Structure formats: structure tokens, C-alpha cells
Amino acid sequence: MNERDIAIQLARLERKIDRIKFPEVSSDLASPILSLPVLRCCWLSTVSGSGGWYDSSGRGIDLTYNGDPQFGQDGLVGYWDLDGTGDYFSHVDRAGLDITGTETYVTAASRGLTMGGWFYIDTSTSLGTLMSKFLGIGNQRSYALHQPFAVGANRIDGTISVDGAAVFTVVGDSISIGSWFFSCLRFLPSTELAVFVNADKNTVTAGVPASIFSGSADFVVGGRSGGTELIDGRAAYCFLCACAVSDAKISSIFEQMRPAFRV
């Protein structure tokens, strides 16, 4: 076998290994998000324009540009690039964003909140926040998915407040700077607060509040209300649900979408 034949065989072997590591990606990448139960809103990376980042749930909760986020592509994935110095997406307070975990149209066993998406951090920052409805000034804290209270602690935590001031936090798993990861926050009233990072789940079960505070803070992707605690990184396929989505469904979202993000 000559060098050319060896090179051809090696290339074929590499393609086979790649298919095993990263299986075929569904042509409908958004379907796991759009099939979420009690979906309040979702922002698919390709659905956007000069008016902002458009909600694909049908509720019309479109997010407004702040700063100059830029649309980019990473293989099959479209995403929004946020520079950490003024870029974020927001929506003013409205009923569709005030999820407390006491919604009577949801069965008691399924009440709660689930919020998350796909993210990529370029630079670790103190309190960099992925998604939130959270403003410390005036005690308007509700819920947040965020990096912890120290620079260099590269992990994702989840926080809620029952009264707008006091916070209840679950510490999540670490992340790798410069890599895509899936993360979501899930609240089950009086039962569990959980944060998921890729396939890993961390929980707190003791002292979990019975509800989340319904405040007046803006809803934000990429930071907190008022444009603080901004992330330097990317956001894609973000969602918010007015129920506690099951472990199985959350795992399904991650497993179905991970090939596109090469995770």
C-alpha cells in the first residue's frame, strides 16, 4: 500500500470516528425546544431581525437589542455574540415572564419554573449572568442562571428569591471557558432547586421556597436587569417554561442537540 492509499484509509477512519463521537444532527434542531411543556417563550438563534431577537413560542415576547450583539454561525449553530461591555437582550416586565410556581392551570406535581439554553463563555467574569429576571436595587429579584460570586470560579449556579430580597441558591457544575455547554435552572416548589450543566445535575432539597417572587425587573438574556453582570460569550436556543420540566425531557434536549454543538 502506497502513501496515497494510506492517507485515504486514514481519512475514512477519521470520518468513521467522527460519526461515532458526533452522530447525525437532526435537520430540525429547534424541535426539542419547541416541544417543551408549558413553554412561555423561546428564542431560536435564527429568528431575528432589526427589531430584536424574536420569540418563536407564539406569545410575542420578543427581546430588544441592547448594545450591538452580533449574529454568528458555528457549524450548524446560529448564535448571538455578546461582548460583555454593553451587549444583552431584554424585555420589560409582563405577566408572561412572572412565573411563581403557583400557577393553578398547571397540576400541582408539575408546577414550577424551567429556564435555560446553550451558552459559550469567552472570558470568565464575576457574576456573569446567562438569563435572569433579577434586579437587586429595590428588591426586585426573582430568578437567575449565573456564574458565581467570584472571578475564576467557572461554574453555573441557579438562584431564586421568595420575597425579592433574600436569595436561595443551588451551586452547579464547572464549565470550560471557550466551549459550548447546555444549562438550565429548574424550580419545584417546596421540593427542589436544580441546575443542569450538560448531563450533570446538582440540587438543593432542604428549605426550598414555596414560590418565586413576582417582581418588576426586566427579563434579560446575557446579564441582569439594567444591563449589569453581562457575559462575554454567546447565547443560542434559549427558553422559559412555566412548569418544572422532567429530568427525562431536560436530558432529551441535551442529547438531541449536543451533536450540533459538538459537546
N, C-alpha and C positions, 0 to 999 in steps of 0.2 A: 504493500500500500504506500503510495507516494504522499508527499506533504499536502498536496491539494485534497486528496481523498480524506486524509486525517483531519484536515481543517473542516471539511464538510460534515464528517461524522461528529466532530466536537460541537459544531453549531447546532446540529439536530439534537444532540444530547442536552445542550443548554436550553433549547426550546422546550424539551420534554420536562426538564426540571422546573422551568419557569411556570409551565402549565400546572404542575403539581403544587407549587408554592402559591401561585396566584391563579385560581380557577377562572373559568369563563365568567365574565361580568355580564349581569343581566342588562338587556338593552333598555329596560325601564328602571333606571337607577332610583327614581323617586318613589316607586310603589311601596316600599316598606314604610316610608314616612306618611304617605297619603292614606295608608290603611290603618293608621293608629286610631285607637278608640277615643271618643270624646275629644277629637282634635279641635282645638280652639283656633290655631293658626300655624302655618308653616311657611318658610321662606326658602324656596328652591333656588339654587345659585344662578340658574339660567333665566329666571323670571324676574327681570328688572328693566329699568329704563331711566329716562331723565327724571321721572317722578319719584324714584326710590327703589327699594327692594320690595317687590310685590308679594302679597300674601296669596298662596295657592289653595287655601282651605275653602275659599268662597265667602269668608266673613269680611273681607276688605280691610284687614288690619295691615295696611302697607307701612313699611318702615321708611322713615325720612333720612336722607343723607345728611351727615354732619362731617365737616372737613371735606376731604376728597378721596374717599375709598375708591380703589381701582379694581375692576374685574380682571381676573386672570384665569388661566387654564393649566391644569397639571394632569396630563394624560387625558383620561375620560372625565375628569372632575373640573367643574367650573367653580370658582370661589371668589370671595371678596378679600382683598388685601387691605389691611388696616395698619397704619404706620406708628401707632402708639402716641402720636403727638397732636391729636385732634380728630382722628377718624373714628366714627362709630355710627350705628343706625339706631333710630329711636322712634317711639310712638307715645303720644301723650296718654295719660291715664284714661281708661274707659272700662266699661263693665266686662267686656270680653277678656281683659287681662287681670281682673281682680278675682283670682282663684283662691278660695279659702280652705277647701276641703270639706265644706259643709253643704255643698250643692245637693239639694234634695231630689233633683232629677236623675242623680246617679245613685245606684244601690249602695247601701252602707259599706259593703265589703270592698267596693271599688272606688270610693271617694278618695280624693287626694289631688296631687299635682305631679306632673312629669314634664320635664323641660330639658332639652339638650340639642346636640348636633355634632358636627365634625369640625375640628379645630387644629390649628398648626401654630405653635408659638415660635417666633423668630428670636426673641430676647426675653428672658425672664425679668419680670418687674414685680415690685411689692404690690400685692392686692390686685393684680391684673384680673379683670372680671370678664368672663366669657359671655354670660347672659344674666340679666337681672331686672328686677323691679325693686329698687333699693336706693334710698337716699337717707343718709344719717342726719342731715340738717332737718330739724322739725319733726324728728322721729317718724320717718316715712319708710321704714324698712319692711319689706315683705319677703322676697326670696332672691337668692343669688347663687350662681355657679361660678366659682372663682379660684384663683391662686391664693395661697395662704398669706399670713401677715408678715412675711419675711422674704427679702430678696434672696434668691438662690434655693429656696425650698420649692423645688419644681414638682409640684403635685397639684391636684384639683380637689377642692373642698366644696361642700354644699352648706348653705345657711338659710334659715327661715327665722321669722320673728312673729310672735303671737300678739304683740302689742305695739309694734312699730319702733321699739327701742331695744329691748333685750333680745339677744340673738341665741339661736340654738344651732350648733354646727356639727357636721359629720366630716371627719378627715378622710380624704380619699387617697388613691394610689399615686405614685410618681409618674411623671411623663418625661419623654425625651424631647429636649429642645431641638427644633428643626425636623420634626416628624409629625405626620398626621396622627390624630387619635380621636376616638369617639368618646363622648362623655355625656352623662345626663344625671339630673337630680330627681329623686322620687320621694314623695311625702305620703305616708299613710297615717292619718290622724290617730294620735294616742298610741301608735304601734311601732312605727319605724321611720327613720330618715336615712335614705341611702344615696350614695353617689357611685356611679359606674364610670370606670375608665377602661375602655376596650372591653375585655372579657372579665375584668375584675370588679367585684362589688364589695364596698365597705358600708357598714351600717352602725347606727346607734338605735337602741331599743328602749333604753331607760329614760324616763322623763320626757318623752316626746310630746310636744304640744298637741292640743285637740284641734287647732285651726291655725291658719296663716292670717296675718293682719292684712286687711284691705285698705291700702294706703293710696296716696295721690301721686306717688313718684312715677316718672316716665318708665316705660319698658325699654330696655336697651340691649342690643347685641354688640359686644365689643367693649363694654365698660359699664358704668353706673350712671344713674340719672344725674343730669347736669354735666356730663362729659368728663367724669373723674374715673380713676383706676382703669385707664384704657389699656388694651392689649396691643402688643406689636406682633402681628401674626395674621392668620387667615381664618375665615369662618365660611361654612358651607352647610346646606341642608339642615337648617335649624327649625325647631318645632316646640310647641307648647300644648299640653293636654290638660283638661280639667278632670283628670282621674288618675288613679295610681295604676299605671300600665304594668302588666305582669312581667315577672322575670323572663318568662319564655319569650314574650314579644320583644322585650328590650334586647335579649340575646339574638333574636332573629334579625332585628335591624342591623346589629353589628356584623353578624355573619354574612348577611346578604350583601351588605355594602362594602365590606372591608377589601374585597379584591380590587375595587376601583381606586381605593386609597392606598393600595399595596401595603396593608398592615397585616 
